[in-house]
Structure formats: C-alpha cells, structure tokens
C-alpha cells in the first residue's frame, strides 16, 4: 500500500491526544479530517475554548469537525464523505456508534492508556495509581461496539514509579501511545496486517470517571492509600484535607512507617521535613500544600505562616 493512498481521520480532544495526532501527521498517510469535541467554557471567565487537539489541528491546517454527537445520519454521512481508510481515536470523549465503526475500510483504532482488560473506561491512569498497580502501559486496539473491549494490535508497558503522579504518568503514556501508533501506521503503510489478539476474559476492571468528591482524604485509611490518592489526583482534582483546623489542598505527601496511638488526623510532628499526620495505619508526611486562594507552597513555607504548629513534637 502506498502512503498516499491511506486516508486517515483522527478523533481526539485533550492534551493526551496531541502526540498521537502529531504521529498521524508524521506517518506519511493523508490526514483528511480531525474530529474533536465542541469548544467548552474554560478558565475564570468561562469563555469558550478550543480543545488542545483543535488547536494543534488548526495550527497544522487540518480540517476540523466538532459535532455534538456522532449519532445523526448527517454527521455519519459527513464522515463517510471524507472516505477514510482508517479512523484513529484517542481520548475523544464521544461514543462511536456501530455505523461509524464500519465507515472506514480498515475500521477504527483506539490508543488506550492501560494494559487491557485492566482499567477499561475513562480514568485508567489515575485508577492504576490509586490501586497501587506496579505497571501501566498503552494498547493499540481495534475498536468494536463495547467499551474498550476490542482486540489488541500492539502494546507497550511501563512501570509505575513510587514518585509518579497522575500528571507524570499521563505524559509518559501519551508519548508511549504516540510511539505505538506510529509503529502501527508504519507497518500498515508497508502492507502488513496487524495481528488482533482478543482480550482475556479474566482481569476486567473499569476505570470510572474521576469525581471531585473523591479528593477528600480520610485519615482513618492506611497511609499508603492516602499517598496514592495524593499522587493520582495531581494535577486534578487535587487531594484535600483538614489540617489543624484549616482546609488545604494537598499536593505532595509520602507514607511513613511510624507506630502511634493517636487519633487519625492528629498532627504527630511538623518541621522542616514536613507535616506528619496520623492515619489508620502509619502516617503521611505532607510536603506541599495550597491554602484557599493561594499558590502551591512547601510545607516549610506553610509552617512559617502557622508557627503555632511548629510547637508540636
């Protein structure tokens, strides 16, 4: 197959999708259209803002489509008129009806940020950190009607490090996903048919969408779980906790092993190393916080503003 004959459409919305969009542009295939979600209110002024993928597509001079849904016959005909051989979908955020899946000659590919069938769904990166998983990865999947149920074409894995946050793992997987997609496109353009491996029926888990209500730290839980919660929710929605009578956003914390008989939520120590808070088992050492209306600051700077806490052992 010559590269000029492969007509490619791309569907994606957030920052995670942009490296894959760039991989499509660099592949040698003809990128005929980009689908992304409609502009949404953003920022303090709540003005309509284009998605990161739309911004990248416009900068590259690629035609952009922003339907509210893909269910209408008119929208489906519009996609069919582009005559795509393949539709690449990366964190698009809209359901693809069966009719859409059948429009491209080679079907639809999806780049998904987990090792399937673990963490199908909306928030696989954060759920993997919350669960204490040792690894994550990206799958290139042939899409079918079910939620992330399709057979896997290619896969890359990466360990989840103790210092990984939702943000750092997101960025690593976005780059890995683009590498994986580039490989898939290169091999397809060379005339190869990628082997589709069905997902196993065992080990299916669902990564439900993040909810701001999950951000509240419950110090009755084990310290290691709270550490994961802080890491997973950086940069959004950011963990929150009541510390010595003040509600704070918690940006960085580490579980430490310490024997104590204090009530969960009690301060055990506060000094240059951080603020140690008693948990159901162990303690968390908080090292970066944010006061209401303020910026992210280190625990030392916070304690300078709260000298009363330094009196604690």
N, C-alpha and C positions, 0 to 999 in steps of 0.2 A: 504494500500500500504506500503510495507516495504521500509525503506530508501535506502537500497542497490539497489533497482530496479529503482529508479528515476534517470535517466541520464540527467544531466544538462549541457547546454552550456551557456557561458556568452559572451556578446559583450559590450565593453565599451572602452573609450580612456583616458579622462582627470582625474585629481585628484578627481573630484566629483564622479567618478565611483568606486573608490577603496574601500570605505567602503561597497558598495553593493557586490563587488567581494568577500570581506572577509566574508560577510554574507552568500554567496553561499558556500564558503569553510566550514563554521562552521555549515551548515544546516544538515549535515548527508547525503545529496544527493551525488551522484557520479559526480564530475565536470570533464567532459570529454575533454573540449577544451575551450580556451579563444580566442575570436576574437577582434582585436584592429586595429587601423589604422596603415599604414606603418610608419616606422621611418621618422621623418621630421627634416629639418635643424633647429637648435636652438642655442641660445647664440651668442656671438660676433664672434666666429669662424665659425658659421653656419655649424657645424658638425651635421651629422645625429644623432638624439637622440631618444631612445625608449620612448613610451608613459608611463605615470605613471602606467596604467593597465598592460602593458607588463612587466614592472619592477617587479610589485607585483606578476604576474603570474610566471615569471621565478624564482623568489625567492621561490615560493611555489612548484616549479616543475611541473607546469601545462602546457600542450601543448599549444603553441601559433600559431595562424593563422593570417596573415596580408594581405589579398587580397586588391587590389586597389579598387575593386568593387565586389558586390555580384550578378552581372547580368549574368555572364557567366555560362554555363551549368557545366563546370568543377568545378568551385567554389561551385556551389549548390550541386553537387554530393559529393564533399568532405565533406560538412556539413552533408549531408544525411548519409554518411558512419559512422559518429560518433553516429548515431541513438539516437539523443537527444529526451527525452520526453518533454523537455521544454527549450526554449531559453530565457534568461533574458537579456534585452537590456537597458543599462543606459548610455546616452550621448555618444553613439557610433560614430555618425557623418556620417554614411553612410545610404542611403535609403535601406530598406529591400523590395525587390520585392515580389509580391504575392506568387510566388513559394517558396520563403524562408519562408514566414509566415506559409505556410502549411506543412513544413517539420516536425516540432516537433509534437508529438501526442497531446500534450496539448497546442499547439500554442506558441505564443511569449508574454512575459510580458515586460512592459516598466515602469521604475520608472521615473516620470516626476516632475520637481520642480515647480509646481504651482497647484492651485485648478482649475482644468479644468471645463468648457471650456475656462476659462480666461488664457491668455498667452500660447496658443499653440505655438510651434516653438522653435527657437534657443537660445534666451536670456531671459527666463522668470524671472530670479532672478533680473537682473538689471532693466528690464522694470517695474516690480512691484514697485521697489523703486522710479523710475522716475515718475511713475504715482501717487505716494502718497498713494498707497494701504495700508489699515490698517492691512492686513494679507496676508500671503502666505501659502505654505504647499507643501506636496508631495502626488502624486497619484500613486497607482499601477494600471496599465491599461492593459487590454487585447488588444494587437495590432491588427489593421486592416490596409487596404491599405492607408487610408487618413492620413494626418499629425496630429498626436495626437488626433485622432477622436474616438478612441476605447472606449468601456465601462469601467467604473472604478470598480475595485475589492475592493480596500481598500484605505483609505485616512487619512492623519494626517495634522492638521493645526498648524500654529504658528503665533503669532502677529509679525508685522514688527515694531521694536522699533525705536525711534527717532534717536538713535545713530547707527543703523545698517548701515553697508556698504555692497557693493556687496560681499566683502570677508567674512564678519561675517555671513551674511545670507546664503551664499553659504555653509559655513562649517556646520551651523546648519541644513540646509536642507539635506546635504549629510549624516549626522548622522541619521536624521529622516527617510530618504529614506532607509537606511540600516536596521533600526528597522522595518519599514513597510514590506520590502521584507522578512526579517527573519520571521515575523509573517505569511505572505502569504505562504512561503515554509513550515513552521511548520504545518500549518493547512492542506496544500495539502498532505504532507507526512503522516498525520494522516488519510487520506482518505476523507477529506472534499472537496466538490466542491464549490469554492468561488462564491458568487453571483455577476454577472456582471450587473452593473447599467448603462444604456445608459446616455451619457452626455446630458444635456438640450440643446435645440437649441438656446435659448436666452443667451446673455452674451459672445458670442465668440469674443475673441481678439487674435491678433497674435504678438508674441514677436520676431520682426525681429532681425537678427544678428547685433551685435554692430559694428559700424564703427568709426574709429579714428577721422573722421571729426566731429562727434558728441561731441567731447571732449571740443570744444571751448565754453567758457562761454560768453553769450550775456547779458551784464548788463542792457539791456533795458527790460529784462524779470523780473517778480516778484522774490524777494529774495528767497522765499521758493522753487521755482523751481530750482534755481541755487544750493541751499543747497542739494536738492535731487540728482542733477546731479553730484555734487562732491562725495556724498556718493555712488551713484550707480556705478561710474566709478573708485572706489578704490577696487581692485588693478589694474584694466585695463579697459579702456586705460589711465586713469588718466586725470582729467579735466585740461584745460589750459586757461590762461587769460593773458591779457596785464595789468600790474600793474605799474603805474607811469613810463611808457616807457620801461619796461622790460617784456619779455615774461617768464612766470613762469608756472610750473605745480602746481596745487592747490590740496593738499592732504586732507585738512580739513577746513570746513567753516560752519558757522551757520547763519541762517537768524535771523535778529533782527528787531524789530519794531522801526522805527525812522522816524519822519517827516522831510523831507528835500526838497529843491528846486534845488538841484544840478543835473548836467547832469549825466546820467548813466555812470558808470565807474570812476567817480571822487572819490578821497580819502576824506572821511569825518573825519577820525581820524586814528592815528597809534601809538600804545603804547603797554604796557605790555599785555593788553587783546587781542590784535590782530590788524589787519588792516581792517578798516571798509570802504567798497566800496559801493557807491550809486547804487541802482538798479531802475528798472522801478517803483517798489513799495517796500518800505523798503530798507534794506541794508544787505549785507553779511559781517560777521566778519570772516576774513581768519586767521587761526591759525597755519597752517603748509603748507610749500611751498617747491619747489625744483627749484634751478637755473639750467641753462643749464650746463651740465657736472658735476653737484654737487649732493649731497645727500639730502634726505628729512630733513628739519630743521624746528624748530618752528619759528613763526613769530618774536619773540623777537630776536633770533639769526640773522634772516634776517635783521631786523631793525638796529642791531649793525653794519651790513655791509653797510647799507643805512641810515646813520644818517640824511641825508637831509630830509627823510620822517618824522622823528620824530618832525620836526618843525611845522608840520601841526597840527591844533587844534584837 
